[in-house]
Amino acid sequence: MQAVPSEFLTIDRKERANMPFRDLSLRAVEERICDFDDVVISFDEQRARVEASRCIHCPDPAPCMVACPTHNDIPSAMWLIEQGRYKDAAEIYHKTSSLPEICGRVCPHEQLCQGSCVLNKHHQPVLTGQLEVFALDWERTHQPYTVKQAAPSGKKVAVVGAGPAGLACAHIVLQRGHQVTVFDAKPAPGGLMVYGIPNFKLPKEDVFAKWSDLEAAGAKFVGNTYIGKDKTIDQLFAEGFEAIFVGVGTGIDAKMEVPGEDLPGVYEATDFLIRGNVEDQCLPADKKERPQLGKRVAVIGGGDTASDCLRTALRIGAEEVICLYRRTEKEMPGGKKDRQMAKDEGAQYRFLTQPVKFIAGPDGRLAAVECIEMKLGEPDAKGRRKPVPVEGSNFSIAIDTAIKALGYWPDPIISKTTPNLETHDWGLITLTDKKTGATSRPGVFAGGDGVTGPDLVVTAMVAGRKAGEAIDQYLRSR
Ligand SMILES: Cc1cc2nc3c(=O)[nH]c(=O)nc-3n(C[C@H](O)[C@H](O)[C@H](O)COP(=O)(O)OP(=O)(O)OC[C@H]3O[C@@H](n4cnc5c(N)ncnc54)[C@H](O)[C@@H]3O)c2cc1C
């Protein structure tokens, strides 16, 4: 429900709907490809208030609220920003979101809140994502947020995986008065928000600032701890944790299964992004060496990860960067906004192209990729037309680095080492109750990519919050 009901606002909707639109301001390409700093220029107060005043305040429930996976009360936040009540606007987001400053930056807004803005019919949508960032950044600088906590329950909860699902679950569990310890295989918290999404989309300081909010409320982080190997879920129960949330994502890069895949110069996307983007102090011990990038780089795949790899390669010195994708641009799963930025920054694209072999040069390193041309055939089960090889169309492209951005699989270690934890689809954790995140193992809850397969920060965060509430109920009913 909207906190600021639209029927009480005396506004001229027509006038608002015709206000001029000014798109996001981005740093100039030649400047931004020399560093990893945020590409988007933040709104100042005046710009934020003008943009927020373009909201025509649709009746409750507004389409933007419905489209937002966490149902942020966007119209009320827009009204409060317009009035200069930035702290109150930030509070609106905290009611429904555990990571508003992060979702404001990385959500595919054009498909969610902004995509459903009624202004799209004749004009341009309100830039709700950037306004969310504005309110939360203002709050952090002027009146920082603190996690409000219920009286201590004396109960301990373990969260396995410090990605958006795990951090959101920890946030709710802390609010309900329980103690939380977050375990992660990586040295620092954040999951893919730190060890995947590059700084130029999401500055890592935002993720660490979020963690420090949780830490100030008593959350403990235990890094470099691989659950299933260093200790098991059963051991966590034996240590006195009464409920466990598993938010381990899908950490295994998909393979291509083609000759030459293991040649020096061929990278998996996650490995490349971690080595290329993460600061030294947060790097896992086995990933300290920076990528050895050549001049000509090919990125294979069509999702957001591919866009991030293209843009990272351009920033660490590649001269020519090309994306090879087996379907056409229309079928690409990645967001248009990121792809356009990659194009603007100099990435080239070759569609209907499938690599079939990586070829070594005389020094044993990658020297070329052999590809075959594809054409689109019949639609598959999901309705996407299947790429079909064109016989005899093989050709080679000279490259010295290839990055495979083909998708992700779940790591089966937790399900293999946890009795009675059911899985499906090659290792994704099965929920016995989708509303609560309960699994087949009593006391174990799960959510995020490790349940759904690769998805979004916001959907993982929503799953973590739901499980956090369910864990609170579970602990209180014991
Ligand atoms: C390159 C890239 C770019 C992306 N860009 C966007 C974007 O722009 N917008 C967007 O919304 N989404 C984006 N995504 C998707 C988004 O990052 C994920 O959907 C989201 O992070 C999933 O959250 P999660 O908490 O389920 O898992 P993760 O973020 O993957 O976190 C899981 C955590 O669990 C830890 N872990 C795994 N196994 C164990 C274990 N056995 N023991 C202990 N710890 C373990 C991992 O180390 C990791 O820290 C991107 C993904 C990638 C790879």
The ligand as a Tripos MOL2 file, in Angstrom:
@<TRIPOS>MOLECULE
LIG
   53    58     1     0     0
SMALL
NO_CHARGES

@<TRIPOS>ATOM
      1 C1         29.0940  -10.9240  -14.0510 C.3       1 LIG1
      2 C2         27.7120  -10.8410  -13.5000 C.ar      1 LIG1
      3 C3         26.9960   -9.6660  -13.6480 C.ar      1 LIG1
      4 C4         25.7250   -9.5580  -13.1240 C.ar      1 LIG1
      5 N1         25.0730   -8.3890  -13.2690 N.ar      1 LIG1
      6 C5         23.8620   -8.2460  -12.6980 C.ar      1 LIG1
      7 C6         23.1770   -7.0120  -12.7680 C.ar      1 LIG1
      8 O1         23.6420   -6.0510  -13.3740 O.2       1 LIG1
      9 N2         21.9850   -6.9040  -12.1400 N.ar      1 LIG1
     10 C7         21.4250   -7.9430  -11.4380 C.ar      1 LIG1
     11 O2         20.3560   -7.7790  -10.8570 O.2       1 LIG1
     12 N3         22.0360   -9.1350  -11.3860 N.ar      1 LIG1
     13 C8         23.2400   -9.3070  -11.9850 C.ar      1 LIG1
     14 N4         23.8760  -10.5090  -11.9150 N.ar      1 LIG1
     15 C9         23.2000  -11.6260  -11.2200 C.3       1 LIG1
     16 C10        23.3170  -11.4890   -9.6890 C.3       1 LIG1
     17 O3         24.6220  -11.1270   -9.3300 O.3       1 LIG1
     18 C11        22.9180  -12.7950   -9.0240 C.3       1 LIG1
     19 O4         21.6440  -13.1760   -9.4750 O.3       1 LIG1
     20 C12        22.8820  -12.6610   -7.5010 C.3       1 LIG1
     21 O5         24.1350  -12.2210   -7.0100 O.3       1 LIG1
     22 C13        22.5340  -13.9960   -6.8540 C.3       1 LIG1
     23 O6         22.5780  -13.8440   -5.4650 O.3       1 LIG1
     24 P1         22.8110  -15.0820   -4.4810 P.3       1 LIG1
     25 O7         22.8750  -14.5150   -3.1270 O.co2     1 LIG1
     26 O8         21.8110  -16.1370   -4.7810 O.co2     1 LIG1
     27 O9         24.2240  -15.6970   -4.8870 O.3       1 LIG1
     28 P2         25.6810  -15.0970   -5.0550 P.3       1 LIG1
     29 O10        25.6910  -13.6440   -5.2660 O.co2     1 LIG1
     30 O11        26.3180  -15.9500   -6.0890 O.co2     1 LIG1
     31 O12        26.3670  -15.3780   -3.6420 O.3       1 LIG1
     32 C14        26.5890  -16.7050   -3.2080 C.3       1 LIG1
     33 C15        27.7100  -16.6930   -2.1970 C.3       1 LIG1
     34 O13        27.8130  -18.0100   -1.6310 O.3       1 LIG1
     35 C16        29.1720  -18.3500   -1.4890 C.3       1 LIG1
     36 N5         29.2550  -19.8090   -1.4930 N.ar      1 LIG1
     37 C17        28.9680  -20.6590   -2.4900 C.ar      1 LIG1
     38 N6         29.1230  -21.9320   -2.0850 N.ar      1 LIG1
     39 C18        29.5100  -21.8650   -0.7870 C.ar      1 LIG1
     40 C19        29.8230  -22.8510    0.1870 C.ar      1 LIG1
     41 N7         29.7270  -24.1540   -0.0770 N.pl3     1 LIG1
     42 N8         30.2440  -22.4350    1.4070 N.ar      1 LIG1
     43 C20        30.3290  -21.1020    1.7030 C.ar      1 LIG1
     44 N9         30.0250  -20.1350    0.8120 N.ar      1 LIG1
     45 C21        29.6170  -20.5120   -0.4120 C.ar      1 LIG1
     46 C22        29.8460  -17.7070   -2.6820 C.3       1 LIG1
     47 O14        31.2270  -17.5160   -2.4280 O.3       1 LIG1
     48 C23        29.0740  -16.3960   -2.8000 C.3       1 LIG1
     49 O15        29.7130  -15.3980   -2.0590 O.3       1 LIG1
     50 C24        25.1450  -10.6610  -12.4420 C.ar      1 LIG1
     51 C25        25.8480  -11.8600  -12.3280 C.ar      1 LIG1
     52 C26        27.1140  -11.9520  -12.8470 C.ar      1 LIG1
     53 C27        27.8560  -13.2560  -12.7400 C.3       1 LIG1
@<TRIPOS>BOND
     1     1     2 1
     2     2     3 ar
     3     2    52 ar
     4     3     4 ar
     5     4     5 ar
     6     4    50 ar
     7     5     6 ar
     8     6     7 ar
     9     6    13 1
    10     7     8 2
    11     7     9 ar
    12     9    10 ar
    13    10    11 2
    14    10    12 ar
    15    12    13 ar
    16    13    14 ar
    17    14    15 1
    18    14    50 ar
    19    15    16 1
    20    16    17 1
    21    16    18 1
    22    18    19 1
    23    18    20 1
    24    20    21 1
    25    20    22 1
    26    22    23 1
    27    23    24 1
    28    24    25 2
    29    24    26 1
    30    24    27 1
    31    27    28 1
    32    28    29 2
    33    28    30 1
    34    28    31 1
    35    31    32 1
    36    32    33 1
    37    33    34 1
    38    33    48 1
    39    34    35 1
    40    35    36 1
    41    35    46 1
    42    36    37 ar
    43    36    45 ar
    44    37    38 ar
    45    38    39 ar
    46    39    40 ar
    47    39    45 ar
    48    40    41 1
    49    40    42 ar
    50    42    43 ar
    51    43    44 ar
    52    44    45 ar
    53    46    47 1
    54    46    48 1
    55    48    49 1
    56    50    51 ar
    57    51    52 ar
    58    52    53 1
@<TRIPOS>SUBSTRUCTURE
     1 LIG1         1 GROUP 0 **** ****
